[in-house]
Structure formats: C-alpha cells, structure tokens
C-alpha cells in the first residue's frame, strides 16, 4: 500500500511540563495532613520525601490558585491543589507518521518503532497523540471544519482507537470524531479474530468486525508451519512497573490466544519470520506468546524463553536502551529504575494489516502498513528494489 503522505513536526527541545490537579477529600472527622504529607503519602511513587519538599520549595504547587512554598501548610477539605511538573527534555524519538488512509471519520497511520502512542512517564509530549493534535490544528488553518453541529465534535482531536507498544511499529487506526471512536471502541471490545464475520463465543454467536495481523521476527527456527499459542497471561511484581509486569502464567492469568504462521525460515541467521493473528488483546501478548513457545522476538530486551522476564530482575539496562533526557532528579523525581522495562525497544514486531467494518459506511476495509526491511520476505525486498508493489 502506498502512502498518501507524511505528517509530523520536529519535537521542541523541551516539552511544556505537565499540570496535575487534585481535590483534597477527607471525611469530616479525619485530620487533614500538611501539604508535604499529602503528596508524600498519596504520590510516593512519583518522588521521595526530599523530592516533594524540593518541589514545594520551588513554588511548583498551588493551593486554591496560590503558590505555596510552606511544606507544613495546613490543608482543608475541598482544597484544590495543582502541581506543575517542570518542562524537561524527553528522550529522542522519531516524529514522522506515514498516512495510509484518511476520510472524514478515520485516519490510519504507520507508526515508527520508538514512538509512544499516548502520554506516560517521561513521554508527555513526544507521542503520536501530540502529532495528531498538531496535524489537526494545521489542517484547520487551511480547511476550517464545516457542518460540525456540536461543541464536543468541534473540540475533538483525532485519537488512537487502540494502542501499540512503544517498540512496535505499524498500523494505528485513529478516530476523527467522538462517534467514530465510540463505534470502533465497541467493535474492539467484541474482540479480534482471524476474519470478519459471525464467530462462536461461548454458547452464542457474535459479530467480529475487526481483525489484526502482525509480523514478527522470532529467534530460532520454528519447525511447525502453524501454531496456536494459548498461554494465560498474568502478572508478577517488577521494579519500576506499577501493578506488576505481564508474563505467561501457569495459573491465575487471563486466557489468551494467538495464531502463529511461519512465512520464512532464515536458517543462516537462525531466525523465523512469522505472521501472528491475535484472538485476544492482552498487553505484550505476541512478545509473551512467542517467548513461551521458546522463540522470543529477536532483540527483545525483556522476555525470554518461557514467556517470563529475565531472571536478573535488577539487571542494569543495556547502554543502547539508556534514555538520554533531562535528569528527573532536577524536578525532585526518582531516577529511572535500573532494570529493563516493558516499553524499552529493540524487538522486531510490526502491526501489518487491519481489516475492519467502517463505522459509518459499513464497508469492509483492509489497510496494510508496509513492513520494515527486517520483516519483509525476500521477494518483497526484491520487488521494493525494482519499484514494484505487492499490495
């Protein structure tokens, strides 16, 4: 599939910082803590006691609109607190997105590996969401929206309908209106499948309106032409990951199912190019399932054979994964944990094809995101060199 164009604006050196708003809520009979104790007790994962004291003394916190630098300031129930996280230099990431499809309701883009979809952690501005906001603002300068009836629709910015891991490249479907987002979200909630249509779920049939297909490069040679992986996915405690890390679980995990089809066996390099179709949408499902099969993704810094994280949980992050950014300690925050995190890149996984029913026209559509060279078949590489297209 050919690109309709490219979007993306280079990132500014520093982001705009972030404002976090809280309302103090305590029962009438409960003593309300001081400003410092409130933040230390409620947000101990964000910074140490010393860090929160530093933020207060820096004038980064307002109480009912007024900057308060007194850590012992007595709060009252109902008070509004606003903490300003200072602007910082986010890690270097790509910014260009290839446009694969666009109409009045939908936008499908090819996301590069390394770019986060939604704000989180160190990445508050350098995200797909921010590039979509800039893209929309630029379009509205030249093509003002017409015929928009509601304030909600006028204020709406294109939003991703689903997520891709930061290290995962490929097709990301975005909604350009609240109605489109709602309808596609409902389709996703019904699950994914290998094909669109009526499928069995329990004792009844349901409509499957979205189908996802990925490409991945697995380590080792997979001898079977096709495998169905059905390893439950649960959690384990892990440094730096609130709520725990997802992994293959023998008991207590949620049912998960993936279909792995071999496309090409590279005996020389001991690698297998595969196509993966997912029937469930668990976090890191493909990475975990291939690792559980004994074939972790090539370059995966976290998951090893068995579908579990590396045994050395406190293993220092490899040099090539180190984030070059403003030291969070300058804002009173914690340093990055000295361990590999799920969002670290290096693995080869690409959201290659998405089939879905258009939420307004009811037309069945298929969009393909060209795979990077490492995830192409030899014939595809040859045709790309000669200028031919297989789609």
C-alpha positions as CSV (number, residue, x, y, z in Angstrom):
1,X,0.0,0.0,0.0
2,X,1.4,3.4,-1.0
3,X,1.5,6.3,1.5
4,X,-0.9,9.2,0.9
5,X,1.6,11.5,2.5
6,X,3.6,12.1,5.6
7,X,2.8,14.1,8.7
8,X,4.9,15.1,11.7
9,X,6.6,18.1,13.2
10,X,10.1,18.0,14.8
11,X,10.0,18.0,18.6
12,X,10.9,21.1,20.5
13,X,13.9,20.8,22.8
14,X,11.8,20.9,26.0
15,X,8.1,19.9,26.5
16,X,5.6,22.2,28.2
17,X,5.6,20.4,31.5
18,X,2.5,18.9,33.0
19,X,-0.2,20.2,35.4
20,X,-1.6,17.6,37.9
21,X,-4.8,18.7,39.7
22,X,-6.1,17.2,43.0
23,X,-9.1,17.9,45.2
24,X,-8.4,17.3,48.9
25,X,-11.1,14.8,50.1
26,X,-11.1,13.6,53.7
27,X,-14.1,12.6,56.0
28,X,-15.1,15.4,58.4
29,X,-13.7,13.6,61.4
30,X,-10.3,12.8,59.8
31,X,-7.4,15.2,60.4
32,X,-6.2,16.8,57.1
33,X,-2.5,16.4,56.6
34,X,0.0,19.1,55.7
35,X,0.8,19.9,52.1
36,X,4.0,17.8,52.2
37,X,2.4,14.9,54.0
38,X,-0.4,14.9,51.5
39,X,1.9,14.5,48.5
40,X,4.3,12.1,50.2
41,X,1.5,9.7,51.3
42,X,-0.5,9.9,48.0
43,X,2.3,10.0,45.4
44,X,5.2,8.2,47.0
45,X,5.9,6.5,43.6
46,X,6.4,9.9,41.9
47,X,9.2,11.3,44.3
48,X,10.8,10.7,47.6
49,X,10.0,12.9,50.7
50,X,13.0,15.0,49.8
51,X,11.8,15.3,46.2
52,X,8.4,16.6,47.2
53,X,9.9,19.0,49.6
54,X,12.0,20.3,46.8
55,X,9.0,20.7,44.5
56,X,7.1,22.7,47.2
57,X,10.0,25.0,47.9
58,X,10.5,25.5,44.2
59,X,7.0,27.0,44.0
60,X,5.6,24.2,41.8
61,X,2.4,23.7,43.9
62,X,-0.6,26.0,44.1
63,X,-3.3,25.7,46.7
64,X,-6.6,27.2,45.6
65,X,-4.7,29.2,43.0
66,X,-2.0,30.5,45.2
67,X,1.7,29.4,45.1
68,X,2.5,27.8,48.5
69,X,6.1,27.1,49.4
70,X,5.4,26.2,53.1
71,X,5.7,22.4,53.4
72,X,3.8,22.5,56.7
73,X,0.8,24.4,55.2
74,X,-2.4,23.1,56.7
75,X,-4.8,21.9,54.1
76,X,-8.6,21.9,54.3
77,X,-11.1,19.5,52.9
78,X,-12.2,20.6,49.4
79,X,-9.0,22.5,48.6
80,X,-7.8,22.4,45.0
81,X,-4.1,21.5,44.5
82,X,-2.2,21.9,41.3
83,X,1.3,20.5,40.9
84,X,3.4,21.8,37.9
85,X,5.9,19.3,36.7
86,X,8.7,21.4,35.2
87,X,9.4,21.2,31.4
88,X,12.0,18.6,30.6
89,X,13.9,17.2,27.6
90,X,12.2,13.9,26.6
91,X,14.2,11.0,25.1
92,X,14.9,11.3,21.4
93,X,12.3,9.5,19.3
94,X,11.0,9.6,15.7
95,X,8.2,12.0,14.8
96,X,7.1,11.2,11.2
97,X,4.0,9.2,10.5
98,X,3.0,7.8,7.1
99,X,-0.6,8.3,6.2
100,X,-2.2,5.1,4.9
101,X,-5.8,6.1,4.8
102,X,-7.9,9.1,5.7
103,X,-11.5,10.2,5.3
104,X,-13.9,12.4,7.3
105,X,-14.1,9.9,10.1
106,X,-10.9,7.9,10.2
107,X,-7.1,8.3,9.9
108,X,-4.8,5.3,9.6
109,X,-1.0,5.9,10.1
110,X,2.2,3.8,10.1
111,X,3.8,4.4,13.5
112,X,7.6,4.1,13.7
113,X,9.2,1.9,16.4
114,X,10.3,4.1,19.4
115,X,7.3,6.5,19.3
116,X,4.9,6.2,22.2
117,X,1.2,6.4,21.4
118,X,-0.2,8.1,24.5
119,X,1.4,10.3,27.2
120,X,3.0,8.4,30.1
121,X,6.2,8.5,32.2
122,X,9.0,10.5,30.5
123,X,6.9,10.9,27.3
124,X,4.3,13.6,27.8
125,X,4.7,15.5,24.5
126,X,6.7,13.2,22.2
127,X,3.7,10.9,21.4
128,X,1.5,10.0,18.4
129,X,-1.3,11.9,20.1
130,X,0.6,15.2,20.1
131,X,1.5,14.8,16.5
132,X,-2.2,14.2,15.7
133,X,-3.1,17.4,17.6
134,X,-0.6,19.4,15.6
135,X,-1.7,17.9,12.3
136,X,-5.3,18.7,13.0
137,X,-4.5,22.3,14.0
138,X,-2.5,22.8,10.9
139,X,-5.3,21.4,8.7
140,X,-7.9,23.7,10.3
141,X,-5.9,26.7,9.5
142,X,-6.3,26.0,5.8
143,X,-9.5,24.0,5.8
144,X,-11.8,25.1,8.6
145,X,-14.3,22.4,9.7
146,X,-17.8,22.9,8.2
147,X,-21.1,21.4,9.1
148,X,-20.0,20.5,12.6
149,X,-23.0,20.7,14.9
150,X,-21.8,20.1,18.4
151,X,-19.2,21.7,20.7
152,X,-17.9,18.2,21.5
153,X,-17.2,17.5,17.9
154,X,-15.6,20.9,17.3
155,X,-13.2,20.4,20.2
156,X,-12.4,16.8,19.3
157,X,-8.9,15.9,18.3
158,X,-8.0,12.7,16.4
159,X,-7.5,9.9,18.9
160,X,-6.0,6.4,18.6
161,X,-8.6,3.7,18.7
162,X,-6.2,1.1,20.1
163,X,-2.6,1.1,21.4
164,X,0.7,-0.2,20.1
165,X,3.8,-0.8,22.3
166,X,6.4,1.9,22.0
167,X,8.8,-0.6,20.4
168,X,6.1,-1.9,18.0
169,X,5.8,-0.3,14.6
170,X,2.9,-0.3,12.2
171,X,-0.7,0.4,11.6
172,X,-2.5,2.6,14.1
173,X,-6.2,3.4,13.5
174,X,-7.4,6.8,14.8
175,X,-10.9,8.3,15.1
176,X,-11.6,11.8,14.0
177,X,-14.9,12.2,15.9
178,X,-16.4,11.1,19.2
179,X,-19.0,8.9,17.3
180,X,-16.3,7.2,15.3
181,X,-14.2,6.5,18.4
182,X,-17.3,5.1,20.3
183,X,-18.3,2.8,17.5
184,X,-14.8,1.4,16.8
185,X,-14.2,1.0,20.5
186,X,-17.3,-1.1,20.7
187,X,-16.0,-3.3,17.8
188,X,-12.7,-3.7,19.6
189,X,-14.4,-4.6,22.8
190,X,-16.1,-7.5,21.0
191,X,-12.6,-8.9,20.4
192,X,-10.4,-9.6,17.4
193,X,-10.3,-12.6,15.1
194,X,-8.7,-14.0,12.0
195,X,-11.6,-12.8,9.9
196,X,-14.6,-10.6,10.0
197,X,-18.0,-12.2,10.4
198,X,-20.0,-14.3,12.7
199,X,-18.0,-16.3,15.2
200,X,-18.8,-18.5,18.2
201,X,-18.3,-17.1,21.7
202,X,-19.5,-19.4,24.4
203,X,-22.9,-20.7,23.5
204,X,-23.8,-17.9,21.2
205,X,-22.6,-16.2,18.0
206,X,-21.3,-12.6,18.0
207,X,-20.2,-10.2,15.3
208,X,-16.4,-9.8,14.8
209,X,-15.8,-6.5,13.0
210,X,-12.0,-6.0,13.4
211,X,-9.2,-8.3,12.6
212,X,-5.5,-7.6,13.3
213,X,-2.4,-9.3,11.8
214,X,1.2,-8.7,12.9
215,X,4.6,-9.6,11.5
216,X,7.4,-10.5,13.9
217,X,10.9,-11.9,13.7
218,X,11.4,-14.8,16.2
219,X,14.7,-16.2,17.3
220,X,15.4,-19.8,16.3
221,X,13.8,-22.0,13.7
222,X,10.1,-22.8,14.2
223,X,9.6,-26.2,12.7
224,X,5.8,-26.2,12.6
225,X,4.1,-24.3,9.8
226,X,1.4,-23.1,12.1
227,X,1.0,-23.0,15.9
228,X,-1.8,-21.8,18.1
229,X,-0.5,-20.4,21.4
230,X,-2.9,-20.4,24.3
231,X,-0.8,-19.4,27.3
232,X,-2.7,-17.5,30.1
233,X,-1.1,-14.1,30.8
234,X,-0.8,-12.9,34.4
235,X,1.4,-10.5,36.4
236,X,4.5,-10.6,38.6
237,X,6.0,-7.9,40.7
238,X,8.7,-6.0,38.9
239,X,10.8,-3.0,39.7
240,X,9.6,0.2,38.0
241,X,6.2,-1.2,36.8
242,X,3.3,-0.1,38.9
243,X,0.8,-3.0,39.2
244,X,3.3,-5.6,38.0
245,X,4.7,-7.0,34.8
246,X,2.7,-9.1,32.4
247,X,4.0,-12.6,31.6
248,X,3.0,-16.2,30.7
249,X,1.3,-17.6,33.8
250,X,0.5,-21.2,34.6
251,X,-2.3,-20.3,37.0
252,X,-4.2,-17.1,37.7
253,X,-3.7,-15.5,34.3
254,X,-6.3,-14.4,31.8
255,X,-7.0,-16.7,28.8
256,X,-5.0,-15.6,25.7
257,X,-4.8,-17.0,22.2
258,X,-2.6,-16.2,19.2
259,X,-2.1,-18.0,15.9
260,X,1.4,-18.1,14.6
261,X,2.1,-18.8,10.9
262,X,5.6,-19.3,9.5
263,X,6.4,-17.1,6.5
264,X,10.1,-17.8,6.1
265,X,12.8,-19.7,7.9
266,X,16.2,-18.0,7.8
267,X,18.5,-21.0,8.6
268,X,21.7,-19.0,8.1
269,X,20.8,-16.4,10.8
270,X,18.7,-18.9,12.9
271,X,15.6,-16.7,12.7
272,X,11.9,-17.2,11.6
273,X,9.7,-14.6,10.1
274,X,6.1,-15.1,11.2
275,X,2.7,-13.7,10.9
276,X,0.6,-13.5,14.1
277,X,-3.1,-13.1,14.4
278,X,-4.5,-12.4,17.8
279,X,-7.8,-13.6,19.2
280,X,-7.4,-11.7,22.5
281,X,-5.8,-8.4,23.2
282,X,-3.6,-8.9,26.3
283,X,-0.7,-6.5,26.9
284,X,2.5,-7.7,25.3
285,X,0.6,-10.8,24.1
286,X,2.7,-11.5,21.0
287,X,6.0,-11.0,22.8
288,X,4.9,-13.2,25.6
289,X,3.4,-16.0,23.5
290,X,6.4,-16.3,21.1
291,X,8.7,-16.4,24.1
292,X,6.5,-19.0,25.8
293,X,6.9,-21.1,22.6
294,X,10.7,-20.9,23.1
295,X,11.2,-18.3,20.3
296,X,11.4,-14.8,21.9
297,X,11.4,-11.9,19.4
298,X,14.8,-11.0,18.0
299,X,16.1,-8.1,20.1
300,X,13.5,-8.3,22.9
301,X,15.4,-7.0,25.9
302,X,12.8,-8.3,28.4
303,X,11.0,-11.5,27.6
304,X,13.0,-14.8,27.4
305,X,12.0,-18.4,26.7
306,X,9.1,-19.5,28.8
307,X,7.3,-16.1,28.3
308,X,8.8,-14.7,31.5
309,X,11.0,-11.7,32.2
310,X,14.8,-12.1,32.5
311,X,15.8,-13.9,35.7
312,X,18.1,-11.0,36.8
313,X,15.3,-8.5,37.5
314,X,17.8,-5.9,38.7
315,X,19.9,-6.2,35.6
316,X,21.1,-2.8,34.6
317,X,19.6,-1.5,31.4
318,X,21.9,-2.1,28.3
319,X,23.7,1.0,27.0
320,X,21.7,1.1,23.8
321,X,18.4,1.4,25.8
322,X,19.5,4.2,28.0
323,X,17.3,7.2,27.7
324,X,19.1,10.5,27.0
325,X,16.9,13.1,28.7
326,X,16.8,15.7,31.4
327,X,17.6,14.1,34.8
328,X,14.2,13.7,36.6
329,X,16.0,14.4,39.8
330,X,16.2,18.0,38.8
331,X,12.5,18.1,39.4
332,X,12.7,16.2,42.6
333,X,11.7,12.9,41.0
334,X,13.1,9.4,41.0
335,X,15.7,8.2,38.6
336,X,14.7,5.6,36.0
337,X,14.7,2.1,37.6
338,X,17.9,0.1,37.0
339,X,16.1,-2.6,35.1
340,X,14.8,-3.3,31.6
341,X,11.2,-2.0,31.2
342,X,8.3,-3.3,29.0
343,X,8.5,-0.1,26.9
344,X,12.1,-0.5,26.0
345,X,12.7,-1.0,22.3
346,X,14.8,-3.4,20.3
347,X,12.4,-6.2,19.4
348,X,11.0,-6.6,15.9
349,X,7.2,-6.5,15.8
350,X,5.0,-4.7,13.3
351,X,1.2,-4.2,13.1
352,X,1.0,-5.2,9.4
353,X,-2.7,-5.4,8.5
354,X,-6.0,-4.3,9.9
355,X,-9.4,-5.4,8.5
356,X,-12.5,-3.7,9.9
357,X,-16.0,-2.5,9.1
358,X,-16.2,1.2,8.5
359,X,-18.3,2.7,11.4
360,X,-20.4,4.8,9.1
361,X,-20.4,3.3,5.6
362,X,-20.5,-0.3,6.8
363,X,-17.9,-1.1,4.1
364,X,-15.4,-3.9,4.8
365,X,-11.9,-2.3,4.6
366,X,-8.4,-3.6,4.8
367,X,-5.4,-1.3,5.4
368,X,-1.8,-2.6,5.2
369,X,1.3,-0.8,6.7
370,X,4.5,-1.6,4.7
371,X,6.8,-3.6,6.9
372,X,10.4,-2.6,7.7
373,X,13.1,-4.4,5.7
374,X,13.8,-6.9,8.6
375,X,10.2,-8.1,8.5
376,X,9.9,-8.5,4.7
377,X,10.0,-11.7,2.7
378,X,13.0,-11.9,0.3
379,X,10.6,-11.5,-2.7
380,X,9.1,-8.3,-1.1
381,X,12.6,-6.8,-0.8
382,X,13.4,-7.6,-4.4
383,X,10.2,-6.1,-5.6
384,X,10.8,-3.0,-3.5
385,X,14.2,-2.6,-5.1
386,X,12.7,-2.9,-8.5
387,X,9.9,-0.4,-7.7
388,X,7.0,-2.9,-7.8
389,X,4.3,-3.1,-5.2
390,X,2.7,-6.3,-3.8
391,X,-0.4,-4.7,-2.3
